[in-house]
Amino acid sequence: MSETKKRKDISTMSFEEALAELQSMVKELEKGEGKLDEAVDTYKRGIALKEHCERKLRDAQERIAKIVIAPDGAVTAEAIELD
């Protein structure tokens, strides 16, 4: 990826935007073209995008809850494991 290309601030990206950019970067790096410095910068941004995606997924997982109805009819919500 060229340094002249304007890159969006990762913290403002949706999961889908970050994942799409990460996938694009991986394809670009796999080609093995370009300068080493640019590849290193791309790799560093890729790590930041990966971490951002992981945070977004963790946040989504924390918001998902399972509704449980107890034998006495009481309704509660508990976190679910998505592993």
Secondary structure as UniProt FT lines:
FT   TURN            3..4
FT   HELIX           10..12
FT   HELIX           15..31
FT   HELIX           36..63
FT   STRAND          65..69
FT   TURN            71..72
FT   STRAND          75..79
//
